[in-house]
Amino acid sequence: MGALWIAHVTVTDEEAYGRYAALAGPAITKHGGSFIARGGRYVQLEGTDRPRNVVARFASVEAAEACYHSPEYQEALNHARGASERELVIVEVS
């Protein structure tokens, strides 16, 4: 089954987060992820409003989780820490 990687983000340091984005995109692609949404229009109906929303599709929950734990993505993530407030979840698609 496929999986979706869903991130909701508030960027607090544009420069540092830009370094994250420059590395994260290629890391996600390298691990079989493809982007469905990156930013764009959204409507917040419930919960914490995060103005940046990203959805990527992976072949499986395991593939998405392996990407997250990969050295490439962890290197990118070092730039996002302290530069954003984020929630990230992986959801299996039935």
PyMOL Python script that loads the backbone (N, CA, C, O; Angstrom):
from pymol import cmd

cmd.read_pdbstr("""\
ATOM      1  N   MET A   1       0.836  -1.191   0.000  1.00  0.00           N
ATOM      2  CA  MET A   1       0.000   0.000   0.000  1.00  0.00           C
ATOM      3  C   MET A   1       0.872   1.243   0.000  1.00  0.00           C
ATOM      4  O   MET A   1       1.987   1.231   0.521  1.00  0.00           O
ATOM      5  N   GLY A   2       0.367   2.295  -0.576  1.00  0.00           N
ATOM      6  CA  GLY A   2       1.096   3.550  -0.596  1.00  0.00           C
ATOM      7  C   GLY A   2       0.968   4.289   0.718  1.00  0.00           C
ATOM      8  O   GLY A   2       0.242   3.876   1.622  1.00  0.00           O
ATOM      9  N   ALA A   3       1.689   5.391   0.801  1.00  0.00           N
ATOM     10  CA  ALA A   3       1.664   6.204   2.015  1.00  0.00           C
ATOM     11  C   ALA A   3       1.834   7.673   1.639  1.00  0.00           C
ATOM     12  O   ALA A   3       2.457   8.010   0.632  1.00  0.00           O
ATOM     13  N   LEU A   4       1.263   8.535   2.477  1.00  0.00           N
ATOM     14  CA  LEU A   4       1.424   9.970   2.324  1.00  0.00           C
ATOM     15  C   LEU A   4       2.216  10.510   3.501  1.00  0.00           C
ATOM     16  O   LEU A   4       1.964  10.155   4.652  1.00  0.00           O
ATOM     17  N   TRP A   5       3.163  11.362   3.202  1.00  0.00           N
ATOM     18  CA  TRP A   5       3.969  12.089   4.181  1.00  0.00           C
ATOM     19  C   TRP A   5       3.350  13.476   4.211  1.00  0.00           C
ATOM     20  O   TRP A   5       3.379  14.187   3.206  1.00  0.00           O
ATOM     21  N   ILE A   6       2.797  13.868   5.332  1.00  0.00           N
ATOM     22  CA  ILE A   6       2.064  15.122   5.433  1.00  0.00           C
ATOM     23  C   ILE A   6       2.728  16.001   6.485  1.00  0.00           C
ATOM     24  O   ILE A   6       2.821  15.632   7.655  1.00  0.00           O
ATOM     25  N   ALA A   7       3.187  17.168   6.049  1.00  0.00           N
ATOM     26  CA  ALA A   7       3.856  18.108   6.947  1.00  0.00           C
ATOM     27  C   ALA A   7       3.077  19.414   6.987  1.00  0.00           C
ATOM     28  O   ALA A   7       2.631  19.921   5.958  1.00  0.00           O
ATOM     29  N   HIS A   8       2.920  19.948   8.192  1.00  0.00           N
ATOM     30  CA  HIS A   8       2.317  21.267   8.414  1.00  0.00           C
ATOM     31  C   HIS A   8       3.385  22.109   9.108  1.00  0.00           C
ATOM     32  O   HIS A   8       3.901  21.724  10.157  1.00  0.00           O
ATOM     33  N   VAL A   9       3.710  23.251   8.523  1.00  0.00           N
ATOM     34  CA  VAL A   9       4.897  23.996   8.957  1.00  0.00           C
ATOM     35  C   VAL A   9       4.619  25.495   9.087  1.00  0.00           C
ATOM     36  O   VAL A   9       3.932  26.092   8.258  1.00  0.00           O
ATOM     37  N   THR A  10       5.164  26.078  10.138  1.00  0.00           N
ATOM     38  CA  THR A  10       5.285  27.527  10.258  1.00  0.00           C
ATOM     39  C   THR A  10       6.776  27.829  10.248  1.00  0.00           C
ATOM     40  O   THR A  10       7.504  27.396  11.142  1.00  0.00           O
ATOM     41  N   VAL A  11       7.228  28.557   9.261  1.00  0.00           N
ATOM     42  CA  VAL A  11       8.645  28.905   9.129  1.00  0.00           C
ATOM     43  C   VAL A  11       8.932  30.129   9.993  1.00  0.00           C
ATOM     44  O   VAL A  11       8.229  31.137   9.918  1.00  0.00           O
ATOM     45  N   THR A  12       9.978  30.024  10.816  1.00  0.00           N
ATOM     46  CA  THR A  12      10.374  31.139  11.685  1.00  0.00           C
ATOM     47  C   THR A  12      11.709  31.759  11.263  1.00  0.00           C
ATOM     48  O   THR A  12      12.049  32.858  11.703  1.00  0.00           O
ATOM     49  N   ASP A  13      12.458  31.065  10.421  1.00  0.00           N
ATOM     50  CA  ASP A  13      13.734  31.572   9.903  1.00  0.00           C
ATOM     51  C   ASP A  13      13.810  31.163   8.430  1.00  0.00           C
ATOM     52  O   ASP A  13      14.179  30.034   8.109  1.00  0.00           O
ATOM     53  N   GLU A  14      13.456  32.093   7.544  1.00  0.00           N
ATOM     54  CA  GLU A  14      13.368  31.799   6.108  1.00  0.00           C
ATOM     55  C   GLU A  14      14.697  31.309   5.527  1.00  0.00           C
ATOM     56  O   GLU A  14      14.713  30.382   4.717  1.00  0.00           O
ATOM     57  N   GLU A  15      15.794  31.914   5.929  1.00  0.00           N
ATOM     58  CA  GLU A  15      17.095  31.553   5.369  1.00  0.00           C
ATOM     59  C   GLU A  15      17.475  30.114   5.725  1.00  0.00           C
ATOM     60  O   GLU A  15      17.845  29.332   4.849  1.00  0.00           O
ATOM     61  N   ALA A  16      17.383  29.773   6.998  1.00  0.00           N
ATOM     62  CA  ALA A  16      17.714  28.416   7.430  1.00  0.00           C
ATOM     63  C   ALA A  16      16.742  27.401   6.841  1.00  0.00           C
ATOM     64  O   ALA A  16      17.148  26.308   6.446  1.00  0.00           O
ATOM     65  N   TYR A  17      15.465  27.755   6.782  1.00  0.00           N
ATOM     66  CA  TYR A  17      14.488  26.822   6.237  1.00  0.00           C
ATOM     67  C   TYR A  17      14.694  26.627   4.739  1.00  0.00           C
ATOM     68  O   TYR A  17      14.402  25.558   4.204  1.00  0.00           O
ATOM     69  N   GLY A  18      15.187  27.640   4.076  1.00  0.00           N
ATOM     70  CA  GLY A  18      15.533  27.507   2.660  1.00  0.00           C
ATOM     71  C   GLY A  18      16.619  26.462   2.452  1.00  0.00           C
ATOM     72  O   GLY A  18      16.578  25.703   1.484  1.00  0.00           O
ATOM     73  N   ARG A  19      17.601  26.421   3.370  1.00  0.00           N
ATOM     74  CA  ARG A  19      18.645  25.391   3.283  1.00  0.00           C
ATOM     75  C   ARG A  19      18.032  24.002   3.488  1.00  0.00           C
ATOM     76  O   ARG A  19      18.410  23.044   2.814  1.00  0.00           O
ATOM     77  N   TYR A  20      17.082  23.904   4.427  1.00  0.00           N
ATOM     78  CA  TYR A  20      16.375  22.633   4.632  1.00  0.00           C
ATOM     79  C   TYR A  20      15.683  22.205   3.338  1.00  0.00           C
ATOM     80  O   TYR A  20      15.861  21.075   2.882  1.00  0.00           O
ATOM     81  N   ALA A  21      14.898  23.100   2.751  1.00  0.00           N
ATOM     82  CA  ALA A  21      14.123  22.768   1.558  1.00  0.00           C
ATOM     83  C   ALA A  21      15.015  22.348   0.394  1.00  0.00           C
ATOM     84  O   ALA A  21      14.670  21.442  -0.364  1.00  0.00           O
ATOM     85  N   ALA A  22      16.164  23.009   0.256  1.00  0.00           N
ATOM     86  CA  ALA A  22      17.091  22.684  -0.832  1.00  0.00           C
ATOM     87  C   ALA A  22      17.629  21.260  -0.711  1.00  0.00           C
ATOM     88  O   ALA A  22      17.910  20.615  -1.722  1.00  0.00           O
ATOM     89  N   LEU A  23      17.771  20.772   0.509  1.00  0.00           N
ATOM     90  CA  LEU A  23      18.282  19.416   0.729  1.00  0.00           C
ATOM     91  C   LEU A  23      17.163  18.381   0.862  1.00  0.00           C
ATOM     92  O   LEU A  23      17.323  17.233   0.448  1.00  0.00           O
ATOM     93  N   ALA A  24      16.038  18.786   1.436  1.00  0.00           N
ATOM     94  CA  ALA A  24      14.951  17.832   1.701  1.00  0.00           C
ATOM     95  C   ALA A  24      14.306  17.328   0.419  1.00  0.00           C
ATOM     96  O   ALA A  24      14.029  16.134   0.300  1.00  0.00           O
ATOM     97  N   GLY A  25      14.065  18.205  -0.535  1.00  0.00           N
ATOM     98  CA  GLY A  25      13.438  17.783  -1.796  1.00  0.00           C
ATOM     99  C   GLY A  25      14.195  16.663  -2.475  1.00  0.00           C
ATOM    100  O   GLY A  25      13.604  15.630  -2.790  1.00  0.00           O
ATOM    101  N   PRO A  26      15.503  16.838  -2.714  1.00  0.00           N
ATOM    102  CA  PRO A  26      16.268  15.755  -3.330  1.00  0.00           C
ATOM    103  C   PRO A  26      16.317  14.484  -2.469  1.00  0.00           C
ATOM    104  O   PRO A  26      16.321  13.380  -3.014  1.00  0.00           O
ATOM    105  N   ALA A  27      16.354  14.618  -1.155  1.00  0.00           N
ATOM    106  CA  ALA A  27      16.363  13.442  -0.278  1.00  0.00           C
ATOM    107  C   ALA A  27      15.061  12.663  -0.413  1.00  0.00           C
ATOM    108  O   ALA A  27      15.069  11.435  -0.486  1.00  0.00           O
ATOM    109  N   ILE A  28      13.952  13.376  -0.446  1.00  0.00           N
ATOM    110  CA  ILE A  28      12.646  12.720  -0.587  1.00  0.00           C
ATOM    111  C   ILE A  28      12.548  12.035  -1.947  1.00  0.00           C
ATOM    112  O   ILE A  28      12.098  10.893  -2.031  1.00  0.00           O
ATOM    113  N   THR A  29      12.961  12.715  -3.003  1.00  0.00           N
ATOM    114  CA  THR A  29      12.941  12.131  -4.339  1.00  0.00           C
ATOM    115  C   THR A  29      13.849  10.908  -4.419  1.00  0.00           C
ATOM    116  O   THR A  29      13.473   9.897  -5.013  1.00  0.00           O
ATOM    117  N   LYS A  30      15.040  10.991  -3.829  1.00  0.00           N
ATOM    118  CA  LYS A  30      15.986   9.873  -3.845  1.00  0.00           C
ATOM    119  C   LYS A  30      15.389   8.622  -3.215  1.00  0.00           C
ATOM    120  O   LYS A  30      15.713   7.505  -3.617  1.00  0.00           O
ATOM    121  N   HIS A  31      14.519   8.808  -2.233  1.00  0.00           N
ATOM    122  CA  HIS A  31      13.918   7.678  -1.535  1.00  0.00           C
ATOM    123  C   HIS A  31      12.539   7.302  -2.078  1.00  0.00           C
ATOM    124  O   HIS A  31      11.752   6.647  -1.395  1.00  0.00           O
ATOM    125  N   GLY A  32      12.259   7.718  -3.300  1.00  0.00           N
ATOM    126  CA  GLY A  32      11.039   7.294  -3.979  1.00  0.00           C
ATOM    127  C   GLY A  32       9.826   8.157  -3.734  1.00  0.00           C
ATOM    128  O   GLY A  32       8.729   7.817  -4.178  1.00  0.00           O
ATOM    129  N   GLY A  33       9.995   9.269  -3.036  1.00  0.00           N
ATOM    130  CA  GLY A  33       8.866  10.156  -2.775  1.00  0.00           C
ATOM    131  C   GLY A  33       8.596  11.079  -3.949  1.00  0.00           C
ATOM    132  O   GLY A  33       9.515  11.481  -4.664  1.00  0.00           O
ATOM    133  N   SER A  34       7.337  11.407  -4.139  1.00  0.00           N
ATOM    134  CA  SER A  34       6.968  12.401  -5.153  1.00  0.00           C
ATOM    135  C   SER A  34       6.001  13.381  -4.506  1.00  0.00           C
ATOM    136  O   SER A  34       5.109  12.987  -3.754  1.00  0.00           O
ATOM    137  N   PHE A  35       6.184  14.641  -4.804  1.00  0.00           N
ATOM    138  CA  PHE A  35       5.379  15.678  -4.175  1.00  0.00           C
ATOM    139  C   PHE A  35       4.020  15.797  -4.839  1.00  0.00           C
ATOM    140  O   PHE A  35       3.903  15.822  -6.064  1.00  0.00           O
ATOM    141  N   ILE A  36       2.995  15.870  -4.000  1.00  0.00           N
ATOM    142  CA  ILE A  36       1.623  16.119  -4.447  1.00  0.00           C
ATOM    143  C   ILE A  36       1.292  17.591  -4.210  1.00  0.00           C
ATOM    144  O   ILE A  36       0.643  18.228  -5.040  1.00  0.00           O
ATOM    145  N   ALA A  37       1.741  18.127  -3.076  1.00  0.00           N
ATOM    146  CA  ALA A  37       1.498  19.531  -2.737  1.00  0.00           C
ATOM    147  C   ALA A  37       2.704  20.076  -1.996  1.00  0.00           C
ATOM    148  O   ALA A  37       3.277  19.406  -1.136  1.00  0.00           O
ATOM    149  N   ARG A  38       3.082  21.293  -2.337  1.00  0.00           N
ATOM    150  CA  ARG A  38       4.168  22.009  -1.651  1.00  0.00           C
ATOM    151  C   ARG A  38       3.733  23.454  -1.535  1.00  0.00           C
ATOM    152  O   ARG A  38       3.832  24.227  -2.488  1.00  0.00           O
ATOM    153  N   GLY A  39       3.252  23.810  -0.356  1.00  0.00           N
ATOM    154  CA  GLY A  39       2.719  25.162  -0.205  1.00  0.00           C
ATOM    155  C   GLY A  39       1.366  25.232  -0.888  1.00  0.00           C
ATOM    156  O   GLY A  39       0.598  24.271  -0.846  1.00  0.00           O
ATOM    157  N   GLY A  40       1.075  26.337  -1.502  1.00  0.00           N
ATOM    158  CA  GLY A  40      -0.178  26.484  -2.221  1.00  0.00           C
ATOM    159  C   GLY A  40      -1.340  26.890  -1.318  1.00  0.00           C
ATOM    160  O   GLY A  40      -1.209  27.005  -0.099  1.00  0.00           O
ATOM    161  N   ARG A  41      -2.445  27.093  -1.953  1.00  0.00           N
ATOM    162  CA  ARG A  41      -3.672  27.510  -1.248  1.00  0.00           C
ATOM    163  C   ARG A  41      -4.166  26.415  -0.331  1.00  0.00           C
ATOM    164  O   ARG A  41      -4.035  25.229  -0.632  1.00  0.00           O
ATOM    165  N   TYR A  42      -4.734  26.819   0.790  1.00  0.00           N
ATOM    166  CA  TYR A  42      -5.315  25.868   1.727  1.00  0.00           C
ATOM    167  C   TYR A  42      -6.412  26.552   2.514  1.00  0.00           C
ATOM    168  O   TYR A  42      -6.500  27.780   2.546  1.00  0.00           O
ATOM    169  N   VAL A  43      -7.242  25.749   3.146  1.00  0.00           N
ATOM    170  CA  VAL A  43      -8.298  26.253   4.024  1.00  0.00           C
ATOM    171  C   VAL A  43      -8.135  25.545   5.357  1.00  0.00           C
ATOM    172  O   VAL A  43      -8.247  24.321   5.423  1.00  0.00           O
ATOM    173  N   GLN A  44      -7.873  26.288   6.410  1.00  0.00           N
ATOM    174  CA  GLN A  44      -7.715  25.725   7.755  1.00  0.00           C
ATOM    175  C   GLN A  44      -9.088  25.610   8.393  1.00  0.00           C
ATOM    176  O   GLN A  44      -9.745  26.622   8.634  1.00  0.00           O
ATOM    177  N   LEU A  45      -9.526  24.397   8.669  1.00  0.00           N
ATOM    178  CA  LEU A  45     -10.845  24.191   9.255  1.00  0.00           C
ATOM    179  C   LEU A  45     -10.782  23.900  10.753  1.00  0.00           C
ATOM    180  O   LEU A  45     -11.682  24.287  11.498  1.00  0.00           O
ATOM    181  N   GLU A  46      -9.730  23.226  11.194  1.00  0.00           N
ATOM    182  CA  GLU A  46      -9.576  22.902  12.614  1.00  0.00           C
ATOM    183  C   GLU A  46      -8.093  22.860  12.948  1.00  0.00           C
ATOM    184  O   GLU A  46      -7.249  22.722  12.062  1.00  0.00           O
ATOM    185  N   GLY A  47      -7.786  22.979  14.231  1.00  0.00           N
ATOM    186  CA  GLY A  47      -6.415  22.810  14.706  1.00  0.00           C
ATOM    187  C   GLY A  47      -5.541  24.021  14.465  1.00  0.00           C
ATOM    188  O   GLY A  47      -6.008  25.104  14.110  1.00  0.00           O
ATOM    189  N   THR A  48      -4.247  23.796  14.671  1.00  0.00           N
ATOM    190  CA  THR A  48      -3.242  24.846  14.552  1.00  0.00           C
ATOM    191  C   THR A  48      -3.017  25.209  13.093  1.00  0.00           C
ATOM    192  O   THR A  48      -2.757  24.342  12.259  1.00  0.00           O
ATOM    193  N   ASP A  49      -3.120  26.484  12.798  1.00  0.00           N
ATOM    194  CA  ASP A  49      -2.880  26.960  11.433  1.00  0.00           C
ATOM    195  C   ASP A  49      -1.381  26.962  11.160  1.00  0.00           C
ATOM    196  O   ASP A  49      -0.615  27.601  11.882  1.00  0.00           O
ATOM    197  N   ARG A  50      -0.971  26.261  10.137  1.00  0.00           N
ATOM    198  CA  ARG A  50       0.415  26.256   9.670  1.00  0.00           C
ATOM    199  C   ARG A  50       0.383  26.660   8.203  1.00  0.00           C
ATOM    200  O   ARG A  50      -0.204  25.941   7.394  1.00  0.00           O
ATOM    201  N   PRO A  51       0.989  27.777   7.831  1.00  0.00           N
ATOM    202  CA  PRO A  51       0.833  28.304   6.480  1.00  0.00           C
ATOM    203  C   PRO A  51       1.554  27.528   5.378  1.00  0.00           C
ATOM    204  O   PRO A  51       1.324  27.785   4.196  1.00  0.00           O
ATOM    205  N   ARG A  52       2.421  26.585   5.746  1.00  0.00           N
ATOM    206  CA  ARG A  52       3.086  25.779   4.713  1.00  0.00           C
ATOM    207  C   ARG A  52       2.673  24.325   4.923  1.00  0.00           C
ATOM    208  O   ARG A  52       2.868  23.761   6.000  1.00  0.00           O
ATOM    209  N   ASN A  53       2.104  23.736   3.888  1.00  0.00           N
ATOM    210  CA  ASN A  53       1.630  22.359   3.955  1.00  0.00           C
ATOM    211  C   ASN A  53       2.241  21.583   2.791  1.00  0.00           C
ATOM    212  O   ASN A  53       2.191  22.021   1.641  1.00  0.00           O
ATOM    213  N   VAL A  54       2.815  20.429   3.108  1.00  0.00           N
ATOM    214  CA  VAL A  54       3.506  19.626   2.105  1.00  0.00           C
ATOM    215  C   VAL A  54       2.990  18.198   2.180  1.00  0.00           C
ATOM    216  O   VAL A  54       2.863  17.626   3.263  1.00  0.00           O
ATOM    217  N   VAL A  55       2.693  17.627   1.011  1.00  0.00           N
ATOM    218  CA  VAL A  55       2.263  16.235   0.934  1.00  0.00           C
ATOM    219  C   VAL A  55       3.124  15.542  -0.114  1.00  0.00           C
ATOM    220  O   VAL A  55       3.238  16.008  -1.248  1.00  0.00           O
ATOM    221  N   ALA A  56       3.731  14.418   0.281  1.00  0.00           N
ATOM    222  CA  ALA A  56       4.512  13.601  -0.650  1.00  0.00           C
ATOM    223  C   ALA A  56       3.980  12.174  -0.602  1.00  0.00           C
ATOM    224  O   ALA A  56       3.548  11.696   0.448  1.00  0.00           O
ATOM    225  N   ARG A  57       4.015  11.508  -1.736  1.00  0.00           N
ATOM    226  CA  ARG A  57       3.555  10.127  -1.841  1.00  0.00           C
ATOM    227  C   ARG A  57       4.766   9.191  -1.876  1.00  0.00           C
ATOM    228  O   ARG A  57       5.755   9.460  -2.557  1.00  0.00           O
ATOM    229  N   PHE A  58       4.669   8.101  -1.135  1.00  0.00           N
ATOM    230  CA  PHE A  58       5.691   7.050  -1.117  1.00  0.00           C
ATOM    231  C   PHE A  58       5.033   5.711  -1.411  1.00  0.00           C
ATOM    232  O   PHE A  58       3.811   5.584  -1.338  1.00  0.00           O
ATOM    233  N   ALA A  59       5.836   4.724  -1.740  1.00  0.00           N
ATOM    234  CA  ALA A  59       5.320   3.388  -2.047  1.00  0.00           C
ATOM    235  C   ALA A  59       4.731   2.701  -0.822  1.00  0.00           C
ATOM    236  O   ALA A  59       3.833   1.868  -0.945  1.00  0.00           O
ATOM    237  N   SER A  60       5.239   3.049   0.368  1.00  0.00           N
ATOM    238  CA  SER A  60       4.775   2.392   1.592  1.00  0.00           C
ATOM    239  C   SER A  60       5.114   3.257   2.800  1.00  0.00           C
ATOM    240  O   SER A  60       5.913   4.189   2.709  1.00  0.00           O
ATOM    241  N   VAL A  61       4.497   2.937   3.924  1.00  0.00           N
ATOM    242  CA  VAL A  61       4.836   3.603   5.182  1.00  0.00           C
ATOM    243  C   VAL A  61       6.317   3.390   5.486  1.00  0.00           C
ATOM    244  O   VAL A  61       7.011   4.311   5.916  1.00  0.00           O
ATOM    245  N   GLU A  62       6.786   2.176   5.259  1.00  0.00           N
ATOM    246  CA  GLU A  62       8.189   1.850   5.543  1.00  0.00           C
ATOM    247  C   GLU A  62       9.147   2.678   4.691  1.00  0.00           C
ATOM    248  O   GLU A  62      10.188   3.119   5.179  1.00  0.00           O
ATOM    249  N   ALA A  63       8.798   2.894   3.408  1.00  0.00           N
ATOM    250  CA  ALA A  63       9.657   3.699   2.534  1.00  0.00           C
ATOM    251  C   ALA A  63       9.702   5.154   3.009  1.00  0.00           C
ATOM    252  O   ALA A  63      10.761   5.782   3.000  1.00  0.00           O
ATOM    253  N   ALA A  64       8.556   5.683   3.422  1.00  0.00           N
ATOM    254  CA  ALA A  64       8.513   7.063   3.917  1.00  0.00           C
ATOM    255  C   ALA A  64       9.303   7.197   5.207  1.00  0.00           C
ATOM    256  O   ALA A  64      10.030   8.171   5.401  1.00  0.00           O
ATOM    257  N   GLU A  65       9.157   6.215   6.090  1.00  0.00           N
ATOM    258  CA  GLU A  65       9.881   6.256   7.362  1.00  0.00           C
ATOM    259  C   GLU A  65      11.385   6.103   7.135  1.00  0.00           C
ATOM    260  O   GLU A  65      12.185   6.752   7.809  1.00  0.00           O
ATOM    261  N   ALA A  66      11.768   5.251   6.192  1.00  0.00           N
ATOM    262  CA  ALA A  66      13.190   5.085   5.871  1.00  0.00           C
ATOM    263  C   ALA A  66      13.770   6.385   5.329  1.00  0.00           C
ATOM    264  O   ALA A  66      14.911   6.734   5.632  1.00  0.00           O
ATOM    265  N   CYS A  67      12.990   7.098   4.533  1.00  0.00           N
ATOM    266  CA  CYS A  67      13.442   8.398   4.034  1.00  0.00           C
ATOM    267  C   CYS A  67      13.689   9.344   5.196  1.00  0.00           C
ATOM    268  O   CYS A  67      14.728  10.002   5.257  1.00  0.00           O
ATOM    269  N   TYR A  68      12.734   9.413   6.122  1.00  0.00           N
ATOM    270  CA  TYR A  68      12.864  10.312   7.266  1.00  0.00           C
ATOM    271  C   TYR A  68      14.149  10.041   8.044  1.00  0.00           C
ATOM    272  O   TYR A  68      14.833  10.975   8.462  1.00  0.00           O
ATOM    273  N   HIS A  69      14.474   8.779   8.236  1.00  0.00           N
ATOM    274  CA  HIS A  69      15.644   8.403   9.034  1.00  0.00           C
ATOM    275  C   HIS A  69      16.947   8.362   8.240  1.00  0.00           C
ATOM    276  O   HIS A  69      18.013   8.112   8.804  1.00  0.00           O
ATOM    277  N   SER A  70      16.863   8.607   6.938  1.00  0.00           N
ATOM    278  CA  SER A  70      18.060   8.536   6.095  1.00  0.00           C
ATOM    279  C   SER A  70      19.044   9.647   6.442  1.00  0.00           C
ATOM    280  O   SER A  70      18.644  10.706   6.924  1.00  0.00           O
ATOM    281  N   PRO A  71      20.326   9.408   6.200  1.00  0.00           N
ATOM    282  CA  PRO A  71      21.329  10.463   6.445  1.00  0.00           C
ATOM    283  C   PRO A  71      21.042  11.738   5.651  1.00  0.00           C
ATOM    284  O   PRO A  71      21.267  12.842   6.148  1.00  0.00           O
ATOM    285  N   GLU A  72      20.546  11.590   4.417  1.00  0.00           N
ATOM    286  CA  GLU A  72      20.278  12.762   3.572  1.00  0.00           C
ATOM    287  C   GLU A  72      19.173  13.631   4.171  1.00  0.00           C
ATOM    288  O   GLU A  72      19.300  14.854   4.238  1.00  0.00           O
ATOM    289  N   TYR A  73      18.102  12.994   4.599  1.00  0.00           N
ATOM    290  CA  TYR A  73      17.003  13.783   5.156  1.00  0.00           C
ATOM    291  C   TYR A  73      17.368  14.345   6.525  1.00  0.00           C
ATOM    292  O   TYR A  73      16.996  15.475   6.842  1.00  0.00           O
ATOM    293  N   GLN A  74      18.079  13.587   7.330  1.00  0.00           N
ATOM    294  CA  GLN A  74      18.486  14.081   8.647  1.00  0.00           C
ATOM    295  C   GLN A  74      19.410  15.290   8.518  1.00  0.00           C
ATOM    296  O   GLN A  74      19.347  16.210   9.333  1.00  0.00           O
ATOM    297  N   GLU A  75      20.267  15.289   7.495  1.00  0.00           N
ATOM    298  CA  GLU A  75      21.106  16.460   7.248  1.00  0.00           C
ATOM    299  C   GLU A  75      20.240  17.675   6.935  1.00  0.00           C
ATOM    300  O   GLU A  75      20.487  18.769   7.441  1.00  0.00           O
ATOM    301  N   ALA A  76      19.223  17.475   6.098  1.00  0.00           N
ATOM    302  CA  ALA A  76      18.298  18.565   5.777  1.00  0.00           C
ATOM    303  C   ALA A  76      17.565  19.026   7.032  1.00  0.00           C
ATOM    304  O   ALA A  76      17.433  20.225   7.278  1.00  0.00           O
ATOM    305  N   LEU A  77      17.091  18.070   7.818  1.00  0.00           N
ATOM    306  CA  LEU A  77      16.296  18.370   9.004  1.00  0.00           C
ATOM    307  C   LEU A  77      17.067  19.216  10.015  1.00  0.00           C
ATOM    308  O   LEU A  77      16.464  19.991  10.757  1.00  0.00           O
ATOM    309  N   ASN A  78      18.372  19.078  10.052  1.00  0.00           N
ATOM    310  CA  ASN A  78      19.178  19.903  10.954  1.00  0.00           C
ATOM    311  C   ASN A  78      18.958  21.399  10.700  1.00  0.00           C
ATOM    312  O   ASN A  78      19.065  22.206  11.624  1.00  0.00           O
ATOM    313  N   HIS A  79      18.652  21.769   9.456  1.00  0.00           N
ATOM    314  CA  HIS A  79      18.414  23.178   9.118  1.00  0.00           C
ATOM    315  C   HIS A  79      17.000  23.618   9.506  1.00  0.00           C
ATOM    316  O   HIS A  79      16.767  24.802   9.748  1.00  0.00           O
ATOM    317  N   ALA A  80      16.058  22.677   9.567  1.00  0.00           N
ATOM    318  CA  ALA A  80      14.672  23.018   9.913  1.00  0.00           C
ATOM    319  C   ALA A  80      14.492  23.191  11.417  1.00  0.00           C
ATOM    320  O   ALA A  80      13.653  23.973  11.866  1.00  0.00           O
ATOM    321  N   ARG A  81      15.285  22.456  12.189  1.00  0.00           N
ATOM    322  CA  ARG A  81      15.187  22.577  13.646  1.00  0.00           C
ATOM    323  C   ARG A  81      15.590  23.984  14.056  1.00  0.00           C
ATOM    324  O   ARG A  81      16.650  24.468  13.657  1.00  0.00           O
ATOM    325  N   GLY A  82      14.771  24.631  14.833  1.00  0.00           N
ATOM    326  CA  GLY A  82      15.050  26.003  15.238  1.00  0.00           C
ATOM    327  C   GLY A  82      14.650  27.030  14.194  1.00  0.00           C
ATOM    328  O   GLY A  82      14.686  28.231  14.461  1.00  0.00           O
ATOM    329  N   ALA A  83      14.267  26.571  13.004  1.00  0.00           N
ATOM    330  CA  ALA A  83      13.867  27.486  11.931  1.00  0.00           C
ATOM    331  C   ALA A  83      12.392  27.326  11.588  1.00  0.00           C
ATOM    332  O   ALA A  83      11.878  27.982  10.682  1.00  0.00           O
ATOM    333  N   SER A  84      11.706  26.428  12.340  1.00  0.00           N
ATOM    334  CA  SER A  84      10.308  26.170  12.028  1.00  0.00           C
ATOM    335  C   SER A  84       9.621  25.475  13.197  1.00  0.00           C
ATOM    336  O   SER A  84      10.259  24.900  14.079  1.00  0.00           O
ATOM    337  N   GLU A  85       8.304  25.550  13.165  1.00  0.00           N
ATOM    338  CA  GLU A  85       7.457  24.743  14.037  1.00  0.00           C
ATOM    339  C   GLU A  85       6.733  23.798  13.098  1.00  0.00           C
ATOM    340  O   GLU A  85       6.115  24.246  12.133  1.00  0.00           O
ATOM    341  N   ARG A  86       6.795  22.499  13.359  1.00  0.00           N
ATOM    342  CA  ARG A  86       6.318  21.518  12.378  1.00  0.00           C
ATOM    343  C   ARG A  86       5.572  20.359  13.030  1.00  0.00           C
ATOM    344  O   ARG A  86       5.815  19.998  14.181  1.00  0.00           O
ATOM    345  N   GLU A  87       4.679  19.806  12.270  1.00  0.00           N
ATOM    346  CA  GLU A  87       4.104  18.506  12.541  1.00  0.00           C
ATOM    347  C   GLU A  87       4.318  17.689  11.276  1.00  0.00           C
ATOM    348  O   GLU A  87       4.166  18.196  10.165  1.00  0.00           O
ATOM    349  N   LEU A  88       4.668  16.434  11.453  1.00  0.00           N
ATOM    350  CA  LEU A  88       4.884  15.543  10.311  1.00  0.00           C
ATOM    351  C   LEU A  88       4.273  14.199  10.644  1.00  0.00           C
ATOM    352  O   LEU A  88       4.528  13.644  11.713  1.00  0.00           O
ATOM    353  N   VAL A  89       3.468  13.671   9.736  1.00  0.00           N
ATOM    354  CA  VAL A  89       2.840  12.377   9.941  1.00  0.00           C
ATOM    355  C   VAL A  89       2.916  11.588   8.650  1.00  0.00           C
ATOM    356  O   VAL A  89       2.868  12.160   7.560  1.00  0.00           O
ATOM    357  N   ILE A  90       3.035  10.281   8.771  1.00  0.00           N
ATOM    358  CA  ILE A  90       2.976   9.377   7.632  1.00  0.00           C
ATOM    359  C   ILE A  90       1.675   8.587   7.760  1.00  0.00           C
ATOM    360  O   ILE A  90       1.393   7.998   8.804  1.00  0.00           O
ATOM    361  N   VAL A  91       0.893   8.582   6.693  1.00  0.00           N
ATOM    362  CA  VAL A  91      -0.414   7.922   6.708  1.00  0.00           C
ATOM    363  C   VAL A  91      -0.483   6.911   5.577  1.00  0.00           C
ATOM    364  O   VAL A  91      -0.208   7.236   4.422  1.00  0.00           O
ATOM    365  N   GLU A  92      -0.850   5.690   5.915  1.00  0.00           N
ATOM    366  CA  GLU A  92      -1.022   4.662   4.891  1.00  0.00           C
ATOM    367  C   GLU A  92      -2.261   4.958   4.050  1.00  0.00           C
ATOM    368  O   GLU A  92      -3.305   5.348   4.572  1.00  0.00           O
ATOM    369  N   VAL A  93      -2.126   4.768   2.762  1.00  0.00           N
ATOM    370  CA  VAL A  93      -3.240   4.968   1.831  1.00  0.00           C
ATOM    371  C   VAL A  93      -3.822   3.605   1.521  1.00  0.00           C
ATOM    372  O   VAL A  93      -3.104   2.686   1.127  1.00  0.00           O
ATOM    373  N   SER A  94      -5.117   3.479   1.699  1.00  0.00           N
ATOM    374  CA  SER A  94      -5.746   2.172   1.450  1.00  0.00           C
ATOM    375  C   SER A  94      -6.252   2.068   0.028  1.00  0.00           C
ATOM    376  O   SER A  94      -6.808   1.040  -0.356  1.00  0.00           O
TER     377      SER A  94
END
""", "prot")
cmd.dss("prot")
cmd.show_as("cartoon", "prot")
cmd.util.cbc("prot")
cmd.orient("prot")
